[in-house]
């Protein structure tokens, strides 16, 4: 079952790369200003070094996003990441996208998968 979830994660990541690439191409050819950048702080559910490394790598290889920094876990045990988003300055939209990406990864990596968070 875990193998199927990992392939699902890879498919999801490839799709995000395609969508991000398309947004970059479309915005590069528009005569309007390029992008509407923002830096967002996101509290991760990732806890292991492997999970954090894979999550931050997935963010960085997706066109239009870049990890600016990672903060070690606070006393509650939650690490944070700072993400630069080139095209979306709406914090809620960026956080929702990061949460979906993180859920896909953790569902693939953790034994027994992971429940979808309630909206």
Sine and cosine of phi, psi and omega as CSV:
sin_phi,cos_phi,sin_psi,cos_psi,sin_omega,cos_omega
0.00,0.00,-0.63,0.78,-0.03,-1.00
-0.89,0.46,-0.59,0.81,0.01,-1.00
-0.88,0.47,-0.66,0.75,0.02,-1.00
-0.89,0.45,-0.67,0.74,0.01,-1.00
-0.91,0.42,-0.59,0.81,0.03,-1.00
-0.92,0.40,-0.66,0.75,0.07,-1.00
-0.90,0.44,-0.60,0.80,0.08,-1.00
-0.88,0.47,-0.66,0.75,0.05,-1.00
-0.89,0.46,-0.72,0.69,0.00,-1.00
-0.89,0.46,-0.66,0.75,0.05,-1.00
-0.88,0.47,-0.69,0.73,0.02,-1.00
-0.89,0.46,-0.70,0.72,-0.01,-1.00
-0.90,0.43,-0.70,0.72,0.03,-1.00
-0.87,0.49,-0.67,0.74,0.03,-1.00
-0.89,0.46,-0.66,0.75,0.03,-1.00
-0.90,0.44,-0.60,0.80,0.05,-1.00
-0.91,0.42,-0.67,0.75,0.02,-1.00
-0.90,0.43,-0.73,0.68,0.00,-1.00
-0.89,0.46,-0.70,0.72,0.02,-1.00
-0.89,0.45,-0.64,0.77,0.04,-1.00
-0.89,0.45,-0.68,0.74,0.01,-1.00
-0.88,0.47,-0.68,0.73,0.02,-1.00
-0.88,0.47,-0.64,0.77,0.01,-1.00
-0.90,0.43,-0.73,0.69,-0.01,-1.00
-0.88,0.47,-0.75,0.66,-0.02,-1.00
-0.87,0.49,-0.71,0.70,-0.02,-1.00
-0.94,0.34,-0.47,0.88,0.03,-1.00
-0.93,0.37,-0.49,0.87,-0.04,-1.00
-1.00,-0.06,-0.12,0.99,0.03,-1.00
-0.97,0.22,0.61,-0.80,0.05,-1.00
-0.96,0.26,-0.27,0.96,0.00,-1.00
-0.95,0.30,0.20,-0.98,0.05,-1.00
-0.82,0.57,0.57,-0.82,-0.08,-1.00
-0.99,0.10,0.92,-0.38,0.12,-0.99
0.97,0.25,0.10,-1.00,0.10,-0.99
-0.57,-0.82,0.98,0.19,-0.18,-0.98
-0.94,0.34,0.41,-0.91,0.07,-1.00
-0.40,-0.92,0.45,-0.89,0.13,-0.99
-0.92,-0.38,0.80,-0.60,-0.10,-1.00
-0.88,-0.47,0.67,-0.74,0.14,-0.99
-1.00,-0.09,0.79,-0.61,-0.04,-1.00
-0.81,-0.58,0.81,-0.59,0.04,-1.00
-1.00,0.08,0.89,-0.45,-0.10,-1.00
-0.99,0.12,0.43,-0.90,0.20,-0.98
-0.99,-0.11,-0.19,0.98,0.07,-1.00
-0.90,0.44,0.64,-0.77,-0.01,-1.00
-0.81,-0.59,-0.56,0.83,-0.03,-1.00
-1.00,0.10,0.35,-0.94,0.04,-1.00
-0.87,0.50,-0.61,0.79,0.01,-1.00
-0.90,0.44,-0.73,0.69,0.01,-1.00
-0.88,0.48,-0.71,0.70,-0.01,-1.00
-0.90,0.43,-0.70,0.71,0.00,-1.00
-0.89,0.45,-0.68,0.74,0.00,-1.00
-0.93,0.37,-0.64,0.77,0.00,-1.00
-0.91,0.42,-0.76,0.65,-0.02,-1.00
-0.92,0.39,-0.56,0.83,0.07,-1.00
-0.91,0.41,-0.66,0.75,0.01,-1.00
-0.90,0.45,-0.63,0.78,0.04,-1.00
-0.90,0.44,-0.73,0.68,-0.09,-1.00
-0.93,0.36,-0.56,0.83,-0.01,-1.00
-0.99,0.15,-0.16,0.99,0.07,-1.00
-0.99,0.13,0.87,-0.49,-0.02,-1.00
-0.84,0.54,0.70,-0.72,0.01,-1.00
0.99,-0.14,-0.13,0.99,0.03,-1.00
-0.74,-0.67,0.45,-0.89,-0.02,-1.00
-0.44,-0.90,0.71,-0.70,0.08,-1.00
-0.99,0.17,0.84,-0.55,0.00,-1.00
-1.00,-0.01,-0.57,0.82,-0.01,-1.00
-0.19,-0.98,0.36,-0.93,0.05,-1.00
-0.81,-0.58,0.72,-0.70,0.01,-1.00
-0.95,-0.32,0.72,-0.69,0.01,-1.00
-0.86,0.51,0.29,-0.96,-0.04,-1.00
-0.84,0.54,0.66,-0.75,0.08,-1.00
-0.99,0.16,-0.03,-1.00,-0.01,-1.00
-0.84,0.55,-0.42,0.91,0.04,-1.00
-0.99,0.15,-0.10,1.00,0.04,-1.00
1.00,0.05,0.30,0.95,-0.04,-1.00
-0.95,-0.32,0.94,-0.34,0.10,-1.00
-0.96,0.27,0.37,-0.93,0.01,-1.00
-0.81,-0.59,0.41,-0.91,0.03,-1.00
-0.75,-0.67,0.59,-0.80,0.09,-1.00
-0.96,-0.28,0.83,-0.56,-0.11,-0.99
-0.86,-0.51,0.75,-0.66,0.12,-0.99
-1.00,-0.05,0.86,-0.52,0.04,-1.00
-0.94,-0.33,0.83,-0.56,-0.09,-1.00
-0.98,0.21,-0.56,0.83,-0.17,-0.99
-0.93,-0.36,-0.05,1.00,-0.14,-0.99
-0.66,-0.75,0.98,-0.21,0.00,-1.00
-1.00,-0.01,0.12,0.99,0.08,-1.00
-0.99,0.11,0.95,-0.32,-0.10,-1.00
-0.83,0.56,-0.69,0.72,-0.05,-1.00
-0.89,0.46,-0.62,0.78,0.01,-1.00
-0.92,0.40,-0.69,0.73,0.02,-1.00
-0.91,0.42,-0.71,0.71,0.01,-1.00
-0.88,0.48,-0.65,0.76,0.02,-1.00
-0.89,0.45,-0.66,0.75,0.04,-1.00
-0.91,0.42,-0.67,0.75,0.04,-1.00
-0.91,0.41,-0.65,0.76,0.02,-1.00
-0.89,0.45,-0.65,0.76,0.02,-1.00
-0.91,0.41,-0.68,0.73,0.02,-1.00
-0.89,0.46,-0.70,0.71,0.00,-1.00
-0.91,0.42,-0.67,0.74,0.02,-1.00
-0.87,0.49,-0.70,0.71,0.01,-1.00
-0.84,0.54,-0.70,0.71,-0.01,-1.00
-0.91,0.42,-0.77,0.64,-0.05,-1.00
-0.92,0.39,-0.55,0.83,0.06,-1.00
-0.89,0.45,-0.59,0.81,0.00,-1.00
-0.97,0.25,-0.60,0.80,-0.13,-0.99
-1.00,0.05,-0.58,0.81,-0.12,-0.99
-0.99,0.13,0.61,-0.79,-0.01,-1.00
-0.87,0.50,0.76,-0.65,0.00,-1.00
0.98,0.18,0.09,1.00,0.01,-1.00
0.97,0.26,-0.32,-0.95,-0.03,-1.00
-0.51,-0.86,0.65,-0.76,0.03,-1.00
-0.94,0.34,0.56,-0.83,0.08,-1.00
-0.94,0.34,0.68,-0.74,0.05,-1.00
-0.94,0.35,0.50,-0.87,0.05,-1.00
-0.99,0.16,0.65,-0.76,-0.02,-1.00
-0.98,0.19,0.00,0.00,0.00,0.00
